[in-house]
Each structure stands twice: as structure tokens, then as C-alpha cells.
Amino acid sequence: MNDPGLECSVVGPGIVRVGLKVTVPVEKAWLALADPMRLAHWFGEIGEPWLPGRRDRIEFGDGDFFEVLTHEVVECRVIDFEWRFLGLSPIARIRWTAKVLPDGTEIAVEDRDPHRTPAESDELLTGWTDFFRRLARYLATGESSRYAWRDDIDGSVDLPSFAGAALHRDALVRWLPIASDGFAPRWFFIVDDEGPRRFRVDDWSEEPGGLRFSVEIPGAAARTRCRVTATGKRLSFSHSGWRALELPDRRALLLRRRFTAAWVAALDQARGLAEVR
């Protein structure tokens, strides 16, 4: 990495570390991690201040979130917690630290999950590097540096048995909110506080270990694209193309939130069905 003061590495199996050296006192750096209002300027929104034993969520405003359990807080030194993306993905242990330097502070994150693959570690290293660049900008300017929203919705859940069974057509319709026109899957359904809504499905394609389809958004310039895969016990999905819709940002963001909630509910349903089989 070429960023001055930024050190990023995979330090062991499933362990990534990013360190950032900044010329601000440790008290100011600490508040960027510990104070919910300041955390929201570069990272995400947490409901309550960090407190050992407290369960909370970190929300990113686009439907994405982490469920969080705080383990340790040491003033101006450590915030240690575990989190689970969308409340479904494998649990990772996160440790934020602040260390006094002669000319400022080193802020670091260590993210551990012994079961993640090298490719997943590389992806997380990229993600934390981006977050810490945003933290550096916030500390330097005092202005918000959060990203607006992600183009992709994605997530995964580990099932108690072979995830491929969830892709069999008779099982699929029990957890994925789709309906057929009598010949092929044709509608993707959302039912939430905004009311029921269906979206046309096209390009349905089944493949070994997965399936692909597109979802049409009325009035949009392009279709969104979905992929569901099963690898071992892990069931994963991606739903991309949200920034290509050419819709007003507010409408596109609302739709993204609704689809995120629908996918979370679908994966939770798939897990529940697998647990009772």
C-alpha cells in the first residue's frame, strides 16, 4: 500500500491487520472509535456506546448491518467485539486498538476468523484498508468520509448440512421468495412494512452448485443480477447492479434496503429449514 502511515497485512490464517499512524492525540483518535456520533462519520451507526456484554447493531444506511457483541473496552486503548454480517455470516472477532506514539497515535484493527479462506482474508484486508483511509480523512478534516452505499447486496449463511440441498427446486421455493408462472420462476416477492410487491424474474439459469437470474425494477435502465451458490455447508448470494438503475438515489436506496431485508429473511428461512430436516 502507498498510503503514508497505513500498514496492511494478512498476519496469519484468517487474520488480517490494518494499522494507521496519525498525528493526533490518542484522546481524539479514541473518540473516533468509541463515540457513536463520531463513529458514524467514517464507519457506521451504532445504537448505544460500546459496553462489555452489550448486543447492538452497526448499520451502514443501505440495508447492510453487523450484529455486534462487545467483549472488552479499555479507555483510550481497546475495543474488542465479535460481529456477524447481516446477523447470518460466520462470527469474526474484531479488536480495535489505540497506541500512543511520540508524534501521535497508531490506530489498528485485527480481524480474526480461523475458518475463512485466503481469498476472503484478502477481500477483508481491502475492506478494512478502505475504512481506515476514511478514518484518516475524517481525523484530518473533521468532515464525514463514509461511503454512500454499496452497489452489491451479498451475504452467506452456514447450514448444518450440505447447502446444495437448498438449491433443489422443491426446497428452493420454501425459502427463496420466488413464484412460477406455471413454466419457470417468474416473480421475486417482497413483503414488508411498505406492503407486498413483486418483481419480474428473467434469465433463470441453473448450474452445478448454483443458479443465476435477473430481477427487473420498474422504470430502471437495467436489470439487477442475482447469483445463489452452495459450497460445502455455505449458502451464499449476491445481488448486484444497483448503481446502474439510473433511478433517483432515494428510490434506489430504498429498494436496496428492501431487497437486503428480503435476502436476510430468505437465508434465515433456509437455515431454519435445514435445522429441522
KEMAR-595292 format. One record per residue (C-alpha): y, z, x; chain; residue number from 1; residue in one letter. Coordinates in pm, whole numbers, plus 50000, padded with zeros to 5 digits. Layout:
BEGIN
<site py="Y" pz="Z" px="X" ch="A" i="NUM" aa="a"/>
...
***
This chain:
BEGIN
<site py="50000" pz="50000" px="50000" ch="A" i="1" aa="m"/>
<site py="50352" pz="49918" px="50125" ch="A" i="2" aa="n"/>
<site py="50539" pz="50183" px="49927" ch="A" i="3" aa="d"/>
<site py="50712" pz="50428" px="50161" ch="A" i="4" aa="p"/>
<site py="50582" pz="50779" px="50104" ch="A" i="5" aa="g"/>
<site py="50284" pz="50665" px="49895" ch="A" i="6" aa="l"/>
<site py="49927" pz="50712" px="50020" ch="A" i="7" aa="e"/>
<site py="49637" pz="50590" px="49805" ch="A" i="8" aa="c"/>
<site py="49264" pz="50601" px="49873" ch="A" i="9" aa="s"/>
<site py="48914" pz="50643" px="49738" ch="A" i="10" aa="v"/>
<site py="48811" pz="50958" px="49926" ch="A" i="11" aa="v"/>
<site py="48452" pz="50990" px="49808" ch="A" i="12" aa="g"/>
<site py="48206" pz="50876" px="49540" ch="A" i="13" aa="p"/>
<site py="48401" pz="50872" px="49215" ch="A" i="14" aa="g"/>
<site py="48703" pz="51045" px="49373" ch="A" i="15" aa="i"/>
<site py="49047" pz="50885" px="49403" ch="A" i="16" aa="v"/>
<site py="49357" pz="51041" px="49557" ch="A" i="17" aa="r"/>
<site py="49721" pz="50935" px="49548" ch="A" i="18" aa="v"/>
<site py="49988" pz="51126" px="49737" ch="A" i="19" aa="g"/>
<site py="50364" pz="51079" px="49710" ch="A" i="20" aa="l"/>
<site py="50622" pz="51220" px="49953" ch="A" i="21" aa="k"/>
<site py="50966" pz="51264" px="49800" ch="A" i="22" aa="v"/>
<site py="51291" pz="51409" px="49937" ch="A" i="23" aa="t"/>
<site py="51345" pz="51652" px="49651" ch="A" i="24" aa="v"/>
<site py="51282" pz="52027" px="49645" ch="A" i="25" aa="p"/>
<site py="50945" pz="52143" px="49520" ch="A" i="26" aa="v"/>
<site py="51105" pz="52305" px="49215" ch="A" i="27" aa="e"/>
<site py="51236" pz="51968" px="49094" ch="A" i="28" aa="k"/>
<site py="50910" pz="51789" px="49170" ch="A" i="29" aa="a"/>
<site py="50717" pz="52061" px="48987" ch="A" i="30" aa="w"/>
<site py="50922" pz="52027" px="48672" ch="A" i="31" aa="l"/>
<site py="50839" pz="51655" px="48658" ch="A" i="32" aa="a"/>
<site py="50474" pz="51759" px="48628" ch="A" i="33" aa="l"/>
<site py="50497" pz="52081" px="48431" ch="A" i="34" aa="a"/>
<site py="50783" pz="52038" px="48185" ch="A" i="35" aa="d"/>
<site py="50677" pz="51834" px="47877" ch="A" i="36" aa="p"/>
<site py="51020" pz="51672" px="47836" ch="A" i="37" aa="m"/>
<site py="51032" pz="51556" px="48197" ch="A" i="38" aa="r"/>
<site py="50665" pz="51451" px="48197" ch="A" i="39" aa="l"/>
<site py="50744" pz="51221" px="47903" ch="A" i="40" aa="a"/>
<site py="50999" pz="51032" px="48115" ch="A" i="41" aa="h"/>
<site py="50743" pz="50890" px="48360" ch="A" i="42" aa="w"/>
<site py="50392" pz="50962" px="48226" ch="A" i="43" aa="f"/>
<site py="50322" pz="51058" px="47865" ch="A" i="44" aa="g"/>
<site py="50389" pz="51310" px="47592" ch="A" i="45" aa="e"/>
<site py="50201" pz="51640" px="47581" ch="A" i="46" aa="i"/>
<site py="50229" pz="51863" px="47275" ch="A" i="47" aa="g"/>
<site py="50267" pz="52201" px="47450" ch="A" i="48" aa="e"/>
<site py="50337" pz="52330" px="47803" ch="A" i="49" aa="p"/>
<site py="50034" pz="52349" px="48033" ch="A" i="50" aa="w"/>
<site py="49839" pz="52670" px="47979" ch="A" i="51" aa="l"/>
<site py="49488" pz="52756" px="48106" ch="A" i="52" aa="p"/>
<site py="49236" pz="52728" px="47825" ch="A" i="53" aa="g"/>
<site py="49468" pz="52523" px="47601" ch="A" i="54" aa="r"/>
<site py="49343" pz="52198" px="47448" ch="A" i="55" aa="r"/>
<site py="49601" pz="51926" px="47391" ch="A" i="56" aa="d"/>
<site py="49663" pz="51553" px="47398" ch="A" i="57" aa="r"/>
<site py="49866" pz="51333" px="47626" ch="A" i="58" aa="i"/>
<site py="49998" pz="51045" px="47414" ch="A" i="59" aa="e"/>
<site py="50143" pz="50721" px="47550" ch="A" i="60" aa="f"/>
<site py="50311" pz="50594" px="47236" ch="A" i="61" aa="g"/>
<site py="50098" pz="50281" px="47194" ch="A" i="62" aa="d"/>
<site py="49791" pz="50446" px="47042" ch="A" i="63" aa="g"/>
<site py="49634" pz="50537" px="47377" ch="A" i="64" aa="d"/>
<site py="49578" pz="50904" px="47449" ch="A" i="65" aa="f"/>
<site py="49379" pz="51153" px="47653" ch="A" i="66" aa="f"/>
<site py="49228" pz="51470" px="47516" ch="A" i="67" aa="e"/>
<site py="49307" pz="51743" px="47769" ch="A" i="68" aa="v"/>
<site py="49170" pz="52088" px="47855" ch="A" i="69" aa="l"/>
<site py="49378" pz="52281" px="48109" ch="A" i="70" aa="t"/>
<site py="49188" pz="52493" px="48362" ch="A" i="71" aa="h"/>
<site py="49445" pz="52624" px="48611" ch="A" i="72" aa="e"/>
<site py="49821" pz="52640" px="48650" ch="A" i="73" aa="v"/>
<site py="49984" pz="52787" px="48962" ch="A" i="74" aa="v"/>
<site py="50364" pz="52774" px="48953" ch="A" i="75" aa="e"/>
<site py="50506" pz="52508" px="49187" ch="A" i="76" aa="c"/>
<site py="50158" pz="52440" px="49328" ch="A" i="77" aa="r"/>
<site py="49875" pz="52328" px="49097" ch="A" i="78" aa="v"/>
<site py="49793" pz="52190" px="48753" ch="A" i="79" aa="i"/>
<site py="49418" pz="52144" px="48716" ch="A" i="80" aa="d"/>
<site py="49269" pz="51996" px="48400" ch="A" i="81" aa="f"/>
<site py="48999" pz="51775" px="48257" ch="A" i="82" aa="e"/>
<site py="49058" pz="51485" px="48026" ch="A" i="83" aa="w"/>
<site py="48875" pz="51226" px="47822" ch="A" i="84" aa="r"/>
<site py="49033" pz="50888" px="47738" ch="A" i="85" aa="f"/>
<site py="49057" pz="50835" px="47359" ch="A" i="86" aa="l"/>
<site py="48851" pz="51152" px="47322" ch="A" i="87" aa="g"/>
<site py="48538" pz="50941" px="47390" ch="A" i="88" aa="l"/>
<site py="48512" pz="50828" px="47751" ch="A" i="89" aa="s"/>
<site py="48339" pz="51037" px="48021" ch="A" i="90" aa="p"/>
<site py="48524" pz="51353" px="48125" ch="A" i="91" aa="i"/>
<site py="48719" pz="51336" px="48450" ch="A" i="92" aa="a"/>
<site py="48862" pz="51632" px="48642" ch="A" i="93" aa="r"/>
<site py="49227" pz="51591" px="48743" ch="A" i="94" aa="i"/>
<site py="49416" pz="51806" px="48992" ch="A" i="95" aa="r"/>
<site py="49791" pz="51768" px="49043" ch="A" i="96" aa="w"/>
<site py="49938" pz="51949" px="49342" ch="A" i="97" aa="t"/>
<site py="50286" pz="52004" px="49484" ch="A" i="98" aa="a"/>
<site py="50323" pz="52095" px="49851" ch="A" i="99" aa="k"/>
<site py="50643" pz="52192" px="50032" ch="A" i="100" aa="v"/>
<site py="50732" pz="51967" px="50328" ch="A" i="101" aa="l"/>
<site py="51011" pz="52019" px="50586" ch="A" i="102" aa="p"/>
<site py="51210" pz="51736" px="50425" ch="A" i="103" aa="d"/>
<site py="51095" pz="51755" px="50063" ch="A" i="104" aa="g"/>
<site py="50769" pz="51769" px="49868" ch="A" i="105" aa="t"/>
<site py="50432" pz="51598" px="49858" ch="A" i="106" aa="e"/>
<site py="50300" pz="51545" px="49505" ch="A" i="107" aa="i"/>
<site py="49935" pz="51444" px="49485" ch="A" i="108" aa="a"/>
<site py="49668" pz="51371" px="49228" ch="A" i="109" aa="v"/>
<site py="49293" pz="51388" px="49277" ch="A" i="110" aa="e"/>
<site py="49081" pz="51234" px="49001" ch="A" i="111" aa="d"/>
<site py="48707" pz="51311" px="49003" ch="A" i="112" aa="r"/>
<site py="48415" pz="51172" px="48806" ch="A" i="113" aa="d"/>
<site py="48090" pz="51160" px="49009" ch="A" i="114" aa="p"/>
<site py="47936" pz="50909" px="48768" ch="A" i="115" aa="h"/>
<site py="48199" pz="50634" px="48791" ch="A" i="116" aa="r"/>
<site py="48128" pz="50310" px="48973" ch="A" i="117" aa="t"/>
<site py="48319" pz="50186" px="49281" ch="A" i="118" aa="p"/>
<site py="48488" pz="49924" px="49061" ch="A" i="119" aa="a"/>
<site py="48600" pz="50196" px="48818" ch="A" i="120" aa="e"/>
<site py="48734" pz="50401" px="49111" ch="A" i="121" aa="s"/>
<site py="48934" pz="50102" px="49232" ch="A" i="122" aa="d"/>
<site py="49076" pz="50050" px="48884" ch="A" i="123" aa="e"/>
<site py="49178" pz="50414" px="48856" ch="A" i="124" aa="l"/>
<site py="49336" pz="50403" px="49200" ch="A" i="125" aa="l"/>
<site py="49551" pz="50113" px="49080" ch="A" i="126" aa="t"/>
<site py="49644" pz="50306" px="48767" ch="A" i="127" aa="g"/>
<site py="49743" pz="50626" px="48947" ch="A" i="128" aa="w"/>
<site py="49938" pz="50426" px="49205" ch="A" i="129" aa="t"/>
<site py="50141" pz="50272" px="48924" ch="A" i="130" aa="d"/>
<site py="50201" pz="50612" px="48763" ch="A" i="131" aa="f"/>
<site py="50319" pz="50763" px="49091" ch="A" i="132" aa="f"/>
<site py="50554" pz="50472" px="49154" ch="A" i="133" aa="r"/>
<site py="50704" pz="50552" px="48815" ch="A" i="134" aa="r"/>
<site py="50724" pz="50919" px="48911" ch="A" i="135" aa="l"/>
<site py="50908" pz="50826" px="49232" ch="A" i="136" aa="a"/>
<site py="51160" pz="50617" px="49036" ch="A" i="137" aa="r"/>
<site py="51215" pz="50897" px="48786" ch="A" i="138" aa="y"/>
<site py="51273" pz="51156" px="49059" ch="A" i="139" aa="l"/>
<site py="51511" pz="50920" px="49240" ch="A" i="140" aa="a"/>
<site py="51717" pz="50814" px="48938" ch="A" i="141" aa="t"/>
<site py="51658" pz="51067" px="48660" ch="A" i="142" aa="g"/>
<site py="51601" pz="50774" px="48425" ch="A" i="143" aa="e"/>
<site py="51289" pz="50706" px="48220" ch="A" i="144" aa="s"/>
<site py="51034" pz="50491" px="48402" ch="A" i="145" aa="s"/>
<site py="50745" pz="50490" px="48154" ch="A" i="146" aa="r"/>
<site py="50578" pz="50162" px="48067" ch="A" i="147" aa="y"/>
<site py="50639" pz="50039" px="47714" ch="A" i="148" aa="a"/>
<site py="50281" pz="49967" px="47605" ch="A" i="149" aa="w"/>
<site py="49964" pz="49806" px="47734" ch="A" i="150" aa="r"/>
<site py="49851" pz="49456" px="47645" ch="A" i="151" aa="d"/>
<site py="49487" pz="49566" px="47617" ch="A" i="152" aa="d"/>
<site py="49315" pz="49820" px="47397" ch="A" i="153" aa="i"/>
<site py="48995" pz="49932" px="47568" ch="A" i="154" aa="d"/>
<site py="48758" pz="50223" px="47581" ch="A" i="155" aa="g"/>
<site py="48399" pz="50334" px="47606" ch="A" i="156" aa="s"/>
<site py="48155" pz="50598" px="47492" ch="A" i="157" aa="v"/>
<site py="47825" pz="50711" px="47642" ch="A" i="158" aa="d"/>
<site py="47544" pz="50718" px="47385" ch="A" i="159" aa="l"/>
<site py="47237" pz="50941" px="47410" ch="A" i="160" aa="p"/>
<site py="47011" pz="50636" px="47435" ch="A" i="161" aa="s"/>
<site py="47019" pz="50264" px="47520" ch="A" i="162" aa="f"/>
<site py="47355" pz="50130" px="47397" ch="A" i="163" aa="a"/>
<site py="47218" pz="49781" px="47337" ch="A" i="164" aa="g"/>
<site py="47057" pz="49904" px="47017" ch="A" i="165" aa="a"/>
<site py="47406" pz="49945" px="46869" ch="A" i="166" aa="a"/>
<site py="47459" pz="49568" px="46900" ch="A" i="167" aa="l"/>
<site py="47167" pz="49471" px="46679" ch="A" i="168" aa="h"/>
<site py="47312" pz="49317" px="46364" ch="A" i="169" aa="r"/>
<site py="47167" pz="49579" px="46127" ch="A" i="170" aa="d"/>
<site py="47309" pz="49861" px="46344" ch="A" i="171" aa="a"/>
<site py="47636" pz="49685" px="46425" ch="A" i="172" aa="l"/>
<site py="47759" pz="49677" px="46067" ch="A" i="173" aa="v"/>
<site py="47708" pz="50053" px="46039" ch="A" i="174" aa="r"/>
<site py="47973" pz="50136" px="46300" ch="A" i="175" aa="w"/>
<site py="48189" pz="49827" px="46365" ch="A" i="176" aa="l"/>
<site py="48434" pz="49773" px="46074" ch="A" i="177" aa="p"/>
<site py="48339" pz="49412" px="46002" ch="A" i="178" aa="i"/>
<site py="48219" pz="49232" px="45692" ch="A" i="179" aa="a"/>
<site py="48048" pz="48897" px="45640" ch="A" i="180" aa="s"/>
<site py="48138" pz="48608" px="45413" ch="A" i="181" aa="d"/>
<site py="47766" pz="48565" px="45349" ch="A" i="182" aa="g"/>
<site py="47711" pz="48345" px="45653" ch="A" i="183" aa="f"/>
<site py="47883" pz="48508" px="45951" ch="A" i="184" aa="a"/>
<site py="48106" pz="48807" px="46033" ch="A" i="185" aa="p"/>
<site py="48445" pz="48715" px="45887" ch="A" i="186" aa="r"/>
<site py="48665" pz="49024" px="45843" ch="A" i="187" aa="w"/>
<site py="48776" pz="49321" px="46053" ch="A" i="188" aa="f"/>
<site py="48882" pz="49615" px="45837" ch="A" i="189" aa="f"/>
<site py="49133" pz="49892" px="45898" ch="A" i="190" aa="i"/>
<site py="49158" pz="50184" px="45657" ch="A" i="191" aa="v"/>
<site py="49419" pz="50447" px="45743" ch="A" i="192" aa="d"/>
<site py="49731" pz="50618" px="45609" ch="A" i="193" aa="d"/>
<site py="49902" pz="50278" px="45587" ch="A" i="194" aa="e"/>
<site py="49633" pz="50165" px="45343" ch="A" i="195" aa="g"/>
<site py="49334" pz="49927" px="45372" ch="A" i="196" aa="p"/>
<site py="49387" pz="49596" px="45546" ch="A" i="197" aa="r"/>
<site py="49152" pz="49317" px="45650" ch="A" i="198" aa="r"/>
<site py="49199" pz="49067" px="45933" ch="A" i="199" aa="f"/>
<site py="49015" pz="48738" px="45970" ch="A" i="200" aa="r"/>
<site py="48747" pz="48718" px="46239" ch="A" i="201" aa="v"/>
<site py="48664" pz="48390" px="46414" ch="A" i="202" aa="d"/>
<site py="48485" pz="48264" px="46726" ch="A" i="203" aa="d"/>
<site py="48197" pz="48509" px="46679" ch="A" i="204" aa="w"/>
<site py="47960" pz="48479" px="46974" ch="A" i="205" aa="s"/>
<site py="47661" pz="48698" px="47059" ch="A" i="206" aa="e"/>
<site py="47541" pz="48712" px="47418" ch="A" i="207" aa="e"/>
<site py="47296" pz="48923" px="47619" ch="A" i="208" aa="p"/>
<site py="47438" pz="49274" px="47629" ch="A" i="209" aa="g"/>
<site py="47745" pz="49197" px="47424" ch="A" i="210" aa="g"/>
<site py="47944" pz="48998" px="47176" ch="A" i="211" aa="l"/>
<site py="48285" pz="48831" px="47153" ch="A" i="212" aa="r"/>
<site py="48515" pz="48742" px="46867" ch="A" i="213" aa="f"/>
<site py="48880" pz="48685" px="46788" ch="A" i="214" aa="s"/>
<site py="49094" pz="48860" px="46528" ch="A" i="215" aa="v"/>
<site py="49375" pz="48674" px="46355" ch="A" i="216" aa="e"/>
<site py="49702" pz="48860" px="46300" ch="A" i="217" aa="i"/>
<site py="49903" pz="48705" px="46012" ch="A" i="218" aa="p"/>
<site py="50225" pz="48546" px="46133" ch="A" i="219" aa="g"/>
<site py="50132" pz="48575" px="46502" ch="A" i="220" aa="a"/>
<site py="50148" pz="48292" px="46753" ch="A" i="221" aa="a"/>
<site py="49800" pz="48363" px="46892" ch="A" i="222" aa="a"/>
<site py="49479" pz="48545" px="46809" ch="A" i="223" aa="r"/>
<site py="49375" pz="48868" px="46972" ch="A" i="224" aa="t"/>
<site py="49044" pz="48864" px="47159" ch="A" i="225" aa="r"/>
<site py="48767" pz="49123" px="47138" ch="A" i="226" aa="c"/>
<site py="48462" pz="49191" px="47350" ch="A" i="227" aa="r"/>
<site py="48197" pz="49459" px="47299" ch="A" i="228" aa="v"/>
<site py="47941" pz="49529" px="47572" ch="A" i="229" aa="t"/>
<site py="47643" pz="49757" px="47624" ch="A" i="230" aa="a"/>
<site py="47545" pz="49859" px="47977" ch="A" i="231" aa="t"/>
<site py="47275" pz="50123" px="48001" ch="A" i="232" aa="g"/>
<site py="47389" pz="50402" px="47770" ch="A" i="233" aa="k"/>
<site py="47755" pz="50298" px="47773" ch="A" i="234" aa="r"/>
<site py="47911" pz="50112" px="47482" ch="A" i="235" aa="l"/>
<site py="48248" pz="49957" px="47571" ch="A" i="236" aa="s"/>
<site py="48509" pz="49741" px="47405" ch="A" i="237" aa="f"/>
<site py="48826" pz="49554" px="47493" ch="A" i="238" aa="s"/>
<site py="49080" pz="49405" px="47252" ch="A" i="239" aa="h"/>
<site py="49345" pz="49202" px="47429" ch="A" i="240" aa="s"/>
<site py="49632" pz="48964" px="47365" ch="A" i="241" aa="g"/>
<site py="49884" pz="49198" px="47201" ch="A" i="242" aa="w"/>
<site py="50182" pz="49075" px="47404" ch="A" i="243" aa="r"/>
<site py="50110" pz="48711" px="47321" ch="A" i="244" aa="a"/>
<site py="50158" pz="48756" px="46947" ch="A" i="245" aa="l"/>
<site py="50532" pz="48678" px="46956" ch="A" i="246" aa="e"/>
<site py="50593" pz="48936" px="46685" ch="A" i="247" aa="l"/>
<site py="50881" pz="49184" px="46682" ch="A" i="248" aa="p"/>
<site py="50794" pz="49468" px="46921" ch="A" i="249" aa="d"/>
<site py="50798" pz="49730" px="46649" ch="A" i="250" aa="r"/>
<site py="50546" pz="49543" px="46435" ch="A" i="251" aa="r"/>
<site py="50320" pz="49454" px="46728" ch="A" i="252" aa="a"/>
<site py="50322" pz="49815" px="46848" ch="A" i="253" aa="l"/>
<site py="50238" pz="49947" px="46501" ch="A" i="254" aa="l"/>
<site py="49948" pz="49705" px="46475" ch="A" i="255" aa="l"/>
<site py="49824" pz="49803" px="46820" ch="A" i="256" aa="r"/>
<site py="49827" pz="50171" px="46720" ch="A" i="257" aa="r"/>
<site py="49634" pz="50098" px="46400" ch="A" i="258" aa="r"/>
<site py="49370" pz="49892" px="46580" ch="A" i="259" aa="f"/>
<site py="49336" pz="50157" px="46852" ch="A" i="260" aa="t"/>
<site py="49264" pz="50420" px="46588" ch="A" i="261" aa="a"/>
<site py="49013" pz="50186" px="46422" ch="A" i="262" aa="a"/>
<site py="48829" pz="50129" px="46750" ch="A" i="263" aa="w"/>
<site py="48824" pz="50502" px="46829" ch="A" i="264" aa="v"/>
<site py="48676" pz="50573" px="46486" ch="A" i="265" aa="a"/>
<site py="48420" pz="50292" px="46535" ch="A" i="266" aa="a"/>
<site py="48296" pz="50421" px="46872" ch="A" i="267" aa="l"/>
<site py="48283" pz="50775" px="46737" ch="A" i="268" aa="d"/>
<site py="48071" pz="50645" px="46447" ch="A" i="269" aa="q"/>
<site py="47841" pz="50460" px="46690" ch="A" i="270" aa="a"/>
<site py="47792" pz="50783" px="46886" ch="A" i="271" aa="r"/>
<site py="47720" pz="50981" px="46571" ch="A" i="272" aa="g"/>
<site py="47463" pz="50728" px="46452" ch="A" i="273" aa="l"/>
<site py="47291" pz="50727" px="46792" ch="A" i="274" aa="a"/>
<site py="47270" pz="51106" px="46792" ch="A" i="275" aa="e"/>
<site py="47078" pz="51114" px="46464" ch="A" i="276" aa="v"/>
<site py="46838" pz="50830" px="46541" ch="A" i="277" aa="r"/>
***
